[in-house]
Amino acid sequence: MAHDIVFFLAPDDETAAATSLRGPGAAFDSVTCHFIEPDTAMAEWDMYFEDPSADAPGVEQFHGWTWPEYVTAPLNDGVEVFAFPKRLTRALADASPAELEKLAGRWTTRLRSEDGDDMTDDDLPAVLRGVARLAASAVRTGGGLYSWSF
């Protein structure tokens, strides 16, 4: 599980990859959270938009899903940068507030069932709304949406 996660906008993969050593920092529009797996979150969000349901995906669904691609492979210290799939960026950008609330509820329920008392203290619906705001900006500007984690 990643300790610090930053979802951020960058104009391209090369710029996003350059953040791997120190993180995106204040120069990038971003949303931060803690103690989640960003690639698992992205996969779950992508699954939701592909087939919306109230039920969290099962282990088999996760293993069979196309996962986000690395922009930089994990370093020895655990730092990694992922690019959001374009279809997920578009889906988040186009999502209604009601869709985001349903997805946030499902995501929170899954994390609570897996992590229990060790679940993040972050406001997950607010994190998801922030990432959707970033996605809308990425779609408008033609840039990309990424995650950096440590």
Residue pairs with C-beta under 8 A, 6 or more apart in sequence:
1 35
1 36
1 37
1 115
2 35
2 36
2 37
2 38
2 78
2 149
2 150
3 34
3 35
3 149
3 150
4 23
4 32
4 34
4 149
4 150
5 32
5 33
5 34
5 36
5 38
5 147
5 148
5 149
6 23
6 24
6 28
6 30
6 31
6 32
6 147
6 148
6 149
7 30
7 31
7 32
7 33
7 38
7 127
7 130
7 131
7 134
7 145
7 146
7 147
8 16
8 19
8 24
8 28
8 29
8 30
8 31
8 134
8 145
8 146
8 147
8 148
9 28
9 29
9 30
9 134
9 137
9 138
9 141
9 143
9 144
9 145
9 146
10 16
10 19
10 24
10 28
10 143
10 144
10 146
11 141
11 143
11 144
12 143
12 144
13 71
13 83
13 144
16 71
16 81
16 83
16 144
16 146
16 148
17 71
17 72
17 81
19 25
19 28
19 81
19 146
19 148
20 71
20 72
20 75
20 79
20 80
20 81
20 148
21 79
23 148
23 150
24 30
24 146
24 148
29 134
29 137
30 134
31 127
31 130
31 131
31 133
31 134
33 120
33 122
33 124
33 127
34 120
34 121
34 122
35 115
35 118
35 119
35 120
35 122
36 111
36 120
36 122
38 68
38 82
38 147
38 149
39 67
39 68
39 82
39 147
40 62
41 107
42 67
42 68
42 82
42 84
42 85
42 88
42 147
43 62
43 65
43 67
43 68
44 56
44 57
44 62
44 106
44 107
44 110
45 88
45 91
45 92
45 103
45 107
45 128
46 65
46 66
46 85
46 87
46 88
46 91
47 57
47 61
47 65
48 102
48 103
48 106
49 87
49 88
49 91
49 92
49 95
49 103
52 99
52 102
52 103
53 106
54 102
54 105
54 106
55 106
56 106
56 107
56 109
56 110
56 113
57 65
57 110
66 85
68 82
68 83
68 84
68 85
68 147
69 82
69 83
69 85
70 80
70 81
70 82
70 83
71 81
71 82
71 83
71 146
72 79
72 80
72 81
73 80
74 80
77 150
78 149
78 150
79 148
79 149
79 150
80 148
80 149
81 146
81 147
81 148
81 149
82 146
82 147
82 149
83 144
83 145
83 146
84 92
84 135
84 138
84 144
84 145
84 146
84 147
88 135
89 135
89 138
89 139
89 144
89 145
90 135
90 139
91 135
92 131
92 132
92 135
92 136
92 145
93 132
93 135
93 136
93 138
93 139
95 103
95 132
97 129
100 125
100 128
100 129
100 132
101 125
103 128
104 124
104 125
104 128
104 129
105 125
107 124
107 128
108 124
108 125
111 119
111 120
111 124
112 119
131 145
134 145
135 145
137 143
138 144
138 145
